Amino acid sequence: MSNILSAISKPIFLVGAERSGTTLLRLMLDHHPHIAFHSEFEFVVDYFRDNDYPLINDYYEYLATDRLFQSSNFEIDSSLSYPQLVNSFLVQKREGTGKHFVGATVHRHFDRLLQIWPDAKFIHIVRDGRDVARSCINMNWAGNVWAGSDRWIEVEKLWSELKETISTDRYIEVHYETLISEPAKTLTGLCNFIGTSYDPAMLDYSQSTTYDLPNSKLLWQWKSKLSRREIQLLEARMGNMLVKHGYELSKLPPITVNSVTRQILKLQNKWSVVKGRISTYGLPLILSSFVSRHLEFKRWQKHVQLQCNSIDTARLK
């Protein structure tokens, strides 16, 4: 096992904010005959303790209710250390597909990956933050665009910090909009970065998934689906970051968001998210989650979490 584990020293990680096109790009990569690409891999980095590995027995317990891990079908070898164990997950992905290159998608804490794979390579995908914020509301992850921009801002700041610590030959950046408008050309560049050649099979994902082929008509939806006020709020919060990533700002007059308005937006967001969670999971399950966590009844907590996982799995298919 140790010889196999040591073989994966340069995995490829696809990083970017949720709702930025990571799933679409991952499907394209995974449909390449020589690239095996796993979906969300957050369970590898989420449970660190102050930027250190989690205790291995605690980690087993976390994984027992982690929805993403539970859907992965990875096996746990209790003889392995933490870095060996998470490396074994990629080994299982590679060996299960018989492909040469292997990678996974990570949306947060991806700087921690370097503690396990110091020579890892990164593909960073960025989408217009205004579209990301709008999409986060649709997913009930936020109650307004102000809060909906949180994930994009956090990820793009983290990426800016991370790429300063690695050499330029170990990362490549791609815009979601370019991927959609020029898929073959964009994928050719990504394949060259990975170390292989573009294959038309990368666009066959639409035959076996619910994702359609790239459609440029669906780009820049924020222009028609956000209100004037929402666009101004977003540009007030992340306008400089949008420009840095090459996105043009609207021609709307800029606004200043004071502390009172921020507090109102914060309260509005919390209330909208709570209503959305009740609509998704039902009030009894929400109350059970709150009480079990407050009383620290671990078996009850696990039962409730698995119920929530089942609901999430069904609605996120």
C-alpha positions as semicolon CSV with decimal commas, in nm:
position;residue;x (nm);y (nm);z (nm)
1;M;0,000;0,000;0,000
2;S;0,278;0,248;0,089
3;N;0,427;0,227;-0,262
4;I;0,089;0,305;-0,416
5;L;0,025;0,588;-0,173
6;S;0,357;0,757;-0,242
7;A;0,283;0,751;-0,615
8;I;0,029;1,035;-0,593
9;S;0,247;1,330;-0,506
10;K;0,112;1,577;-0,763
11;P;-0,267;1,555;-0,769
12;I;-0,465;1,826;-0,944
13;F;-0,715;2,029;-0,745
14;L;-0,993;2,231;-0,900
15;V;-1,062;2,527;-0,671
16;G;-1,317;2,805;-0,690
17;A;-1,627;2,939;-0,522
18;E;-1,939;2,726;-0,521
19;R;-2,173;2,817;-0,809
20;S;-1,872;2,915;-1,020
21;G;-1,890;2,626;-1,264
22;T;-1,675;2,381;-1,068
23;T;-1,919;2,093;-1,118
24;L;-1,942;2,150;-1,492
25;L;-1,565;2,170;-1,533
26;R;-1,513;1,867;-1,310
27;L;-1,749;1,663;-1,529
28;M;-1,558;1,770;-1,838
29;L;-1,226;1,670;-1,682
30;D;-1,358;1,340;-1,552
31;H;-1,485;1,245;-1,898
32;H;-1,132;1,262;-2,037
33;P;-1,004;0,907;-2,097
34;H;-0,688;0,975;-1,895
35;I;-0,818;1,200;-1,615
36;A;-1,008;1,082;-1,306
37;F;-1,167;1,370;-1,121
38;H;-1,356;1,336;-0,795
39;S;-1,632;1,574;-0,692
40;E;-1,633;1,777;-0,368
41;F;-1,333;1,684;-0,152
42;E;-1,399;1,921;0,138
43;F;-1,400;1,639;0,392
44;V;-1,020;1,630;0,353
45;V;-0,970;1,988;0,474
46;D;-1,280;2,082;0,675
47;Y;-1,185;1,911;1,001
48;F;-0,837;2,050;1,063
49;R;-0,764;2,174;1,415
50;D;-0,593;2,514;1,403
51;N;-0,441;2,427;1,067
52;D;-0,323;2,088;1,191
53;Y;-0,450;1,744;1,105
54;P;-0,758;1,625;1,296
55;L;-0,717;1,344;1,547
56;I;-0,769;1,028;1,348
57;N;-1,044;0,881;1,568
58;D;-1,230;1,212;1,564
59;Y;-1,194;1,214;1,188
60;Y;-1,359;0,873;1,158
61;E;-1,648;1,011;1,360
62;Y;-1,678;1,318;1,140
63;L;-1,684;1,109;0,825
64;A;-1,970;0,898;0,962
65;T;-2,207;1,191;0,905
66;D;-2,028;1,387;0,633
67;R;-2,265;1,386;0,335
68;L;-1,992;1,432;0,076
69;F;-1,780;1,148;0,213
70;Q;-2,078;0,919;0,252
71;S;-2,158;0,963;-0,116
72;S;-1,799;0,896;-0,223
73;N;-1,790;0,520;-0,153
74;F;-1,430;0,548;-0,036
75;E;-1,306;0,282;0,204
76;I;-1,127;0,368;0,528
77;D;-0,805;0,186;0,612
78;S;-0,761;0,231;0,988
79;S;-0,392;0,138;0,968
80;L;-0,309;0,463;0,789
81;S;-0,216;0,802;0,928
82;Y;-0,428;1,102;0,836
83;P;-0,223;1,216;0,534
84;Q;-0,191;0,856;0,414
85;L;-0,564;0,800;0,455
86;V;-0,676;1,102;0,254
87;N;-0,414;1,020;-0,008
88;S;-0,563;0,672;-0,025
89;F;-0,894;0,827;-0,131
90;L;-0,729;0,962;-0,444
91;V;-0,558;0,628;-0,496
92;Q;-0,899;0,460;-0,485
93;K;-1,034;0,708;-0,739
94;R;-0,741;0,652;-0,972
95;E;-0,732;0,275;-0,937
96;G;-1,110;0,249;-0,969
97;T;-1,102;0,424;-1,306
98;G;-0,771;0,298;-1,439
99;K;-0,675;0,651;-1,542
100;H;-0,333;0,813;-1,510
101;F;-0,410;1,163;-1,377
102;V;-0,622;1,217;-1,067
103;G;-0,773;1,520;-0,900
104;A;-1,065;1,655;-0,699
105;T;-1,271;1,969;-0,642
106;V;-1,225;2,177;-0,326
107;H;-1,425;2,494;-0,256
108;R;-1,280;2,608;0,075
109;H;-0,970;2,577;0,295
110;F;-0,780;2,462;-0,014
111;D;-0,461;2,617;0,121
112;R;-0,452;2,323;0,366
113;L;-0,406;2,082;0,077
114;L;-0,040;2,182;0,056
115;Q;0,020;2,034;0,401
116;I;-0,070;1,694;0,257
117;W;0,041;1,735;-0,105
118;P;0,313;2,005;-0,110
119;D;0,366;1,956;-0,485
120;A;-0,002;1,964;-0,584
121;K;-0,117;2,152;-0,895
122;F;-0,420;2,380;-0,906
123;I;-0,685;2,480;-1,156
124;H;-0,863;2,795;-1,039
125;I;-1,197;2,878;-1,196
126;V;-1,358;3,216;-1,137
127;R;-1,702;3,337;-1,237
128;D;-1,847;3,687;-1,223
129;G;-1,918;3,735;-0,853
130;R;-2,251;3,898;-0,928
131;D;-2,375;3,576;-1,087
132;V;-2,235;3,372;-0,798
133;A;-2,415;3,586;-0,541
134;R;-2,741;3,555;-0,732
135;S;-2,702;3,179;-0,757
136;C;-2,631;3,144;-0,384
137;I;-2,972;3,298;-0,313
138;N;-3,134;3,043;-0,543
139;M;-2,966;2,767;-0,340
140;N;-3,093;2,921;-0,013
141;W;-2,736;2,969;0,105
142;A;-2,804;3,340;0,141
143;G;-3,104;3,564;0,185
144;N;-2,976;3,858;-0,017
145;V;-2,695;3,939;-0,258
146;W;-2,485;4,106;0,011
147;A;-2,457;3,778;0,201
148;G;-2,455;3,584;-0,125
149;S;-2,121;3,740;-0,214
150;D;-1,952;3,605;0,100
151;R;-1,839;3,276;-0,052
152;W;-1,699;3,438;-0,366
153;I;-1,507;3,701;-0,171
154;E;-1,364;3,448;0,075
155;V;-1,251;3,208;-0,196
156;E;-1,097;3,471;-0,421
157;K;-0,904;3,624;-0,130
158;L;-0,776;3,280;-0,030
159;W;-0,675;3,201;-0,386
160;S;-0,488;3,530;-0,420
161;E;-0,289;3,440;-0,109
162;L;-0,227;3,080;-0,210
163;K;-0,100;3,145;-0,561
164;E;0,169;3,375;-0,420
165;T;0,319;3,072;-0,242
166;I;0,352;2,838;-0,541
167;S;0,535;2,862;-0,872
168;T;0,345;2,972;-1,181
169;D;0,390;2,634;-1,349
170;R;0,178;2,473;-1,077
171;Y;-0,143;2,663;-1,137
172;I;-0,367;2,778;-1,418
173;E;-0,660;3,018;-1,405
174;V;-0,972;3,003;-1,616
175;H;-1,285;3,216;-1,637
176;Y;-1,617;3,035;-1,633
177;E;-1,741;3,265;-1,907
178;T;-1,452;3,164;-2,134
179;L;-1,512;2,797;-2,060
180;I;-1,872;2,836;-2,172
181;S;-1,805;3,048;-2,481
182;E;-1,494;2,858;-2,597
183;P;-1,506;2,513;-2,433
184;A;-1,275;2,320;-2,666
185;K;-1,009;2,592;-2,667
186;T;-1,025;2,634;-2,288
187;L;-1,011;2,259;-2,224
188;T;-0,715;2,225;-2,459
189;G;-0,521;2,470;-2,244
190;L;-0,620;2,285;-1,926
191;C;-0,517;1,949;-2,071
192;N;-0,179;2,089;-2,172
193;F;-0,136;2,211;-1,815
194;I;-0,225;1,869;-1,674
195;G;0,012;1,694;-1,913
196;T;-0,217;1,534;-2,168
197;S;-0,401;1,625;-2,487
198;Y;-0,757;1,747;-2,534
199;D;-1,009;1,477;-2,613
200;P;-1,358;1,548;-2,761
201;A;-1,498;1,298;-2,508
202;M;-1,468;1,574;-2,250
203;L;-1,788;1,719;-2,391
204;D;-1,977;1,390;-2,374
205;Y;-2,077;1,456;-2,012
206;S;-2,419;1,577;-2,126
207;Q;-2,506;1,223;-2,238
208;S;-2,475;1,077;-1,888
209;T;-2,550;1,371;-1,655
210;T;-2,818;1,635;-1,606
211;Y;-2,582;1,907;-1,726
212;D;-2,638;2,052;-2,072
213;L;-2,366;2,147;-2,317
214;P;-2,220;2,499;-2,277
215;N;-2,464;2,772;-2,382
216;S;-2,334;3,128;-2,406
217;K;-2,689;3,261;-2,387
218;L;-2,692;3,173;-2,017
219;L;-2,394;3,395;-1,931
220;W;-2,416;3,728;-1,745
221;Q;-2,757;3,652;-1,600
222;W;-2,703;3,909;-1,326
223;K;-2,766;4,180;-1,586
224;S;-3,130;4,076;-1,628
225;K;-3,207;3,897;-1,303
226;L;-3,070;4,137;-1,042
227;S;-3,233;4,465;-0,956
228;R;-3,055;4,797;-0,990
229;R;-3,018;4,813;-0,612
230;E;-2,875;4,462;-0,590
231;I;-2,613;4,535;-0,854
232;Q;-2,512;4,853;-0,673
233;L;-2,483;4,666;-0,343
234;L;-2,260;4,402;-0,495
235;E;-2,036;4,650;-0,671
236;A;-2,007;4,852;-0,352
237;R;-1,885;4,542;-0,172
238;M;-1,661;4,373;-0,429
239;G;-1,622;4,611;-0,720
240;N;-1,244;4,627;-0,689
241;M;-1,218;4,248;-0,683
242;L;-1,441;4,216;-0,989
243;V;-1,222;4,458;-1,182
244;K;-0,910;4,272;-1,067
245;H;-1,050;3,954;-1,222
246;G;-1,124;4,132;-1,548
247;Y;-1,498;4,195;-1,506
248;E;-1,645;4,528;-1,607
249;L;-1,864;4,713;-1,362
250;S;-2,209;4,832;-1,457
251;K;-2,263;5,196;-1,545
252;L;-2,486;5,243;-1,242
253;P;-2,398;5,520;-0,996
254;P;-2,186;5,382;-0,709
255;I;-2,341;5,377;-0,361
256;T;-2,204;5,377;-0,007
257;V;-2,329;5,112;0,233
258;N;-2,324;5,239;0,592
259;S;-2,324;5,036;0,913
260;V;-2,701;5,062;0,959
261;T;-2,768;4,925;0,612
262;R;-2,519;4,643;0,672
263;Q;-2,699;4,544;0,990
264;I;-3,036;4,547;0,813
265;L;-2,895;4,329;0,535
266;K;-2,748;4,091;0,793
267;L;-3,081;4,050;0,975
268;Q;-3,270;4,012;0,649
269;N;-3,029;3,742;0,540
270;K;-3,064;3,544;0,864
271;W;-3,442;3,551;0,854
272;S;-3,457;3,447;0,488
273;V;-3,215;3,159;0,543
274;V;-3,409;3,034;0,847
275;K;-3,734;3,038;0,648
276;G;-3,562;2,853;0,366
277;R;-3,422;2,587;0,600
278;I;-3,765;2,530;0,754
279;S;-3,912;2,496;0,406
280;T;-3,640;2,247;0,307
281;Y;-3,608;2,031;0,618
282;G;-3,933;2,097;0,807
283;L;-3,967;2,257;1,150
284;P;-3,946;1,930;1,351
285;L;-3,607;1,842;1,200
286;I;-3,475;2,195;1,250
287;L;-3,578;2,187;1,617
288;S;-3,429;1,840;1,661
289;S;-3,101;1,963;1,518
290;F;-3,093;2,261;1,753
291;V;-3,184;2,064;2,067
292;S;-2,950;1,770;1,997
293;R;-2,655;2,003;1,942
294;H;-2,741;2,214;2,247
295;L;-2,766;1,909;2,472
296;E;-2,469;1,739;2,300
297;F;-2,657;1,413;2,242
298;K;-2,419;1,268;1,984
299;R;-2,632;0,972;1,876
300;W;-2,929;1,201;1,825
301;Q;-2,712;1,451;1,642
302;K;-2,590;1,179;1,409
303;H;-2,944;1,060;1,340
304;V;-3,063;1,413;1,262
305;Q;-2,761;1,488;1,043
306;L;-2,814;1,174;0,838
307;Q;-3,177;1,275;0,782
308;C;-3,065;1,618;0,663
309;N;-2,804;1,454;0,440
310;S;-3,072;1,241;0,278
311;I;-3,281;1,549;0,200
312;D;-2,978;1,738;0,063
313;T;-2,874;1,447;-0,155
314;A;-3,219;1,428;-0,309
315;R;-3,255;1,801;-0,377
316;L;-2,901;1,856;-0,504
317;K;-2,903;1,578;-0,763
